[in-house]
Amino acid sequence: MLSKRTQILFEEENYDFLVWLANEQKLSVGELVRSAVKKTYFDKREIENEKRKRFLKELVEWQDEIGYVMKGSSYKQLIEDGRHR
């Protein structure tokens, strides 16, 4: 459910294009703009989150391979461990 309203000012040429595009896609200009915002900002954020999750999974797998686990380690402890390896 939509609950927040905003006002956006467009140059007439850009607005006319949005109206044309919305009509082509059988959407309102508002739906078209919301879709563009979602694709531009929110879908990219989800992709970045998935990349981070994959990286962390790979990091844990790598740690398992070398037998080193950072559970509960502080930065200071990590630095000390690195000095002694």
BELKA-V536724 format. One record per pair of residues at least 24 apart in sequence whose ideal C-beta (glycine too) atoms are under 10 Angstrom apart, sorted by the first residue. I is the first residue (numbers start at 1). J is the second residue. D is the distance in Angstrom with one decimal. If there is no record, write none. Layout:
i=I j=J d=D
i=I j=J d=D
This chain:
i=2 j=30 d=8.6
i=2 j=34 d=8.3
i=5 j=30 d=9.8
i=6 j=30 d=9.9
i=6 j=33 d=9.4
i=8 j=33 d=7.1
